[in-house]
Amino acid sequence: MASSQSIIFKFLAAFFVIASSLSAHVFSGTSVGPSHACSHLQANQTLRPRHELHKLRRIRSYLKKINKPAVKTIKSPYGDVIDCVLAHHQPAFDHPKLRGQKPLEPPDRPKINVSNNIDSITGIFQSWIDNGESCPEGSIPIRRTTEKDVLRASSIRRFGKKIARGVRRDTMSSDHEHAVAFVNGEEYYGAKASLNVWAPRVTDEYEFSLSQLWLISGSFGHDLNTIEAGWQVSPELFGDNYPRFFTYWTTDAYQETGCYNLLCSGFVQINNKIAIGAAISPRSSYSSRQFDIGIMIWKDPKHGHWWLELAPGLLVGYWPSFMFSHLQRHASMVQFGGEIVNTRSMGSHTSTQMGSGHFADEGFKKASYFRNLQVVDWDNNLIPLSNLHLLADHPNCYNIKAGKNSVWGNYFYYGGPGRNSRCP
């Protein structure tokens, strides 16, 4: 058993290093900060270096491709511009295998075989619909990408993508830190959980804090496949400190394939009420009311595509199965939990918070949680987890504590403040 556990944690260490950067800001080559890039682009055109003019033209060409014509535009109170784009014009249908097609009809939801399934608390929504606005039927809301968004990254080619790292076995050498629960060793056809939403403090513009669900398959080498969804605070990707609903996918360990949200051809959205990448409101408060979102991802038994649901009955869309190699069949690991980036920009551990910014031991209304953890089996049934593993790679900075009861089923609390007397 000890040998088996050792192998599991070595695989997790490799995964964390490969999959750790859920941000668009660290790329190969020289980093160009936003203020440096903007100073060039705002200068008199005759003084701009030729490469800056070329970069600006490339950015505008990219934006023209990714920002599709809108039938309606909505301004969010948090500064987002939401374009209502005809569903069959969304970026996914730029893909050669999807060109000319339309979104599929929803599949059957997984069957619930447990009595303790409690869905997410109601009342959570996105700020862009605060004033009663919505996208017309037949269109989907897409957060508009701006020049400033792209300039916060140092590479246009890598904008909206994660960084591909070489595999290292020691997570302690990584600047990404985790507190996660996971299951492996079986065939998984989906997963479901409810997680509460916070607005953790992120102290450096090149750091982030996220909470998400991962479906994973592959050898943890260059053939790693993942499907991911949750919420995150990422100043570089989004330009602010609001928690935002996000998705990600890759089929080659974040090297060339995949992207966040709808920033490339991949995820097919069908919902006209959810804007992926938009701010989530309201958020949980310490010792006060808690708000959570229910996320479920499952493989449609008929067509094999991976569907995403946010709250009961609110289907967001799907990842076409042909985009994947290992995940064309099933996932071999499911992970739930939190992750932060620690740049040590001040020479010490970051004070970026994970979850609520409080340790797991503080419990309900104080610590962040995942509850009603379930997986989907081969027959499209939602079932409770068995053999749940916990891993906090820097427990003095961020930790995790699991439990089980008749109301929340399998659950865990996680998170922490980052830098403290035990985490220097």
Summary of the structure (lengths in Angstrom):
residues: 424
radius of gyration: 20.6
end to end distance: 34.0
largest distance: 69.4
contacts: 1467
relative contact order: 0.19
helix: 18%
strand: 32%
